[in-house]
C-alpha cells in the first residue's frame, strides 16, 4: 500500500471514530430499509461505515424547499452503498450532489425520432443520474415501503440510479461499467446482449417478461433494471437468467441469492 493510500485510509478511520451514523438512527434505517437485503452483522457494520462516508462526501439538496432530515439522507446513503458494499466508497467519486424532490418531477427534453426530427417533450421521472452531475430522486418513490418486498419485479429507484452512476464510470452509461480483472468483457457482453435481445423478443410478441420491460429501453437502462433485480429479487433473476446473475455477482462482488437463502426474509 503506497503512502497516499495509507493516508487516505487513516483519514477515513479517523473520521469514522467521531462521525459515524448514530446508533439509534442506524437501527431505524436498518429496520425500515435494509432488512430484506439479509446482511449479516459484519456486512451491516461495513455498510454503516460506507454510508457515513457517503453522507460526509455528498451534499443533499431538497428541491422546491423540501426540508430533508437525517433519516431521509441516511436511507438514501445506506441503500446506495449496498451496491458498493464489497467495492469502495471511491466508486462514487467525481460528483457531489444528491437532489431530492418530494414526489415525481418533470424534465424537459429534446427527443429525435427515427426520421431525425427533433421533438420537445416533458417526461415525468422518479429518478435521474447525470454523468459528472447529481443523482436526482423522488422521495415518494425512494422511501422505505414504497415497493414492499414480495411485490413487483424488483423495483428500487435508489438502486437504479446509483447503478447508472457505476455504469458511467467508464465515461458513458452503456451497460458496460468498469469490470474487474477477473471478469471477461467478451463474456459480459455476450451474456447481457443475449438477455437484452430475449427481452426485446418477448415484448415484440406481447409475452410476459420476467424483468421490468423498461430494461428494453437501451443498454444503460437494462443494466440499471437488472441491478435492481439482482438486489431486490435475486432468486427470480437467478432462476430465469443464471448466466446474467453470475456476471452481476462477479461485478458487485456479492452473492445476493446465497445471502437471501442463508437468512430468509420473514414474510
N, C-alpha and C positions, 0 to 999 in steps of 0.2 A: 504494500500500500504506500503510495507516494505521500509526500509531506502535505500537499494540498488536500488530498482525500482524508488524511488523518485529521487535519484541522477542521474540515467540514464535518466530519463525524463527531469531533469534540464539541463543536458549536451546537449540533443537534442534541447531543446528550445533555449539555449544559442548559439548553432551552427547555428540554423536557423535564428537568428536575423541578422547575418552578412554574411552567406554563401548560402543563398537561390539562386536558379537558377535565373539569371537576367530576369526582366520582358519582355524585347524585345525578348530574345531568347525563353523564355517560350511560348510567344504568337505565335511565328512562329512554334514551335513544336506542340502546341495545334491545330493550323490551319492545319498543314500538316499530323499529325499522330493520333490525338485524337478525331477529330470531330465525327466520326461515332460511337464512344462509348456513345455519348449523355450524358456526365457527366454534372451535374448541377454545379452551382458556388461553392458550398461548397465542392463538390467532387473534383473539379479541384484544389481548394486550398490545400486539403489534399494530392492529388496526387503530386502536386508540392513539398510539404514538403518531402514526401516519396522518390521522385526521387532525391531531393537534398541530402538526407541522403545516398541514394544508391551511388551516384557519390562520396560522401565523403568516403564511406566504401570500394569501389571496385577500383581495378586497371585495366585500359583499356590498352590493348596492340594491336597495329596494326601489323598484320603478314606480312612478306615479305616487310618490310619497308613502309607499309601503314601508312600514317600520319592522324590519327583521329583528327577531330576538335570537338569543343564543341557541335555543332549541332548534329553530329552523336552520340556522347556519350549520349546526353540528350534525343534523340529519343529512344535509346535502354533502358535507365533508366526509362523513362516515361511509355513505353509500358510494360516493365517488372513489374512495380509497379501497373499497372492496376489490375493485378492478386491479389495483396495483399492490395488493396485499403481499404478493411474493415477487414484486418488481422493485420499484423505488420511487420515492416522492419526486425525484428528478424527472420522471416521466411526465409530470405536469408543469415543467418549467417552460418559460418562453411566453407566458401570458399572465395577466394579473387579475381580471375581474370576473366575478360571478354576479350576474344581474338577475334579479328575481321579480317577476310580476305576480300579482295576487292570483290572476287567472290567465286564460289563454290570451295571447297578444296577436296583433295584426302587423304583418310586414308587407311593404310594397315592393314588388319585384317586376323586372322585365324578363319575359319568357319568350324564347324563339321557337316557333313551331317547325314542323318538318319542311315546310316550304321556305323557311328562312325569314318569315315575317315575325317581327318583334311585337309582343302584346304586353300591355300593362295589366297587372293583376294584383289583388290583395290576397294574402294567404293567412289563415288563422293557425297559429302554432302553439304547441305546449312546450317547445324547447328548440334551441338552435345553438350551434357551435361555430365559431369563426376561427380561421387559421391562427393568426397571432393575436386574435381578439378574445372577447369574453365568451363564456358559456352563459346562455340565457335560458331560464327555466320559469315555468308557471307553477307556483306553489300548490295550487289546487290539484295539479297532476303529480307533483313531486312528493307531496306529503304522505306519510305512512298511512296505509289503509285505503289509498285510492284504488289500488289494484290488488285486492286481497289474494293471498296465496291460495291457490285452488281454483282460480278463475282465469279465463283468457288464455292466450298462448305465450305468456311470459312478457309482460309489458312493464317497463320501468324507465321513465323519462330521464332519470339521473344516469342510470347505466348507459342508456342510449347515447346521450350527448357526450358523456365522457369517453365512450368508445370511439366516437368521432375524433375526439382530441388525440387519442392514441393513434388512430389511423393517420392523422395529419402530421405525425412526427416525421414522416418521410417527405413532407412538403405539400402534399395534396391528399385529400380524402378520396381514396380509390379502392378501398378494401384490401390494401396491402400495407399494414403497419410494419415497422422495422422488426424483422424476425430475428430470433436468437441464433447463435452459431450452430446449434444442434438441429435447426429446422431447415427444410429444403424449400426455397421459393417455388421450385417446379411442382413439388407435391402440393404445397399450399394453393397455388393457382389451379392445379388440376382438380383438387377436391372442391374448392369453393365454386369454381366455374360449373362443375357438374351439378351441384345442388342448386345453384342460381338458375341454370337452364332447366332443371327439373321443375323448379317453382314456376318459371315462365310457361312451361308446357301445361302444368296443372291449371294455371289461371286462364290460359288460352282455351282450354276445354271446359272451363267452368267447374273444375273439380275442387273439392275441399282441400285446403292446404294445411300442412302440419306446423307451419310457422306463419307469422303475420304476413299477409300479402304485400304490405308496404315494403318488404325486403326486396321486391322485384323492381323498385323504382330505379335503382342503379347500384353498382358495386359498393359504394360507400354506405348507402342505407342498408344494404344486405349485411355488411359486416356489423353495423350497429345493432340491427334487429337480432341476428343470430347470437351476438354477445349478450343481449337481454335474455334470450332463451337459455344460454349456457349458465347464467347465474340464477335465473328465476325458475327454469324448467329443465334441469339437466337430464332427468330420466326420459322425458319426451324427446329431447333433442338426440340423445344417445340411441334411443330406440329406432328412430326413423333415419338418422344420419350419423352413424357411428364414426365414419371417417372424418366428418366435419367436427364432431365433438373432440376427436383426438387432436386435430390441429389447434383448436381453441384451447385445449388443455395444455398443449405444449407452449402456446403463446402466453397465456395468462399464468402458467406455472401453478395451476390449481386443478384438482380433480373434484369438481363440484358434485358429481354424481356419487363418488365414493364417500364424500363428506356427508351428503344427504342420506345415503344408505346406512352409514355408521351411526348417525344420530337423527333418526326420522323426526320430521316436524310433527308436533302434536296437533292433529286436525280437530 
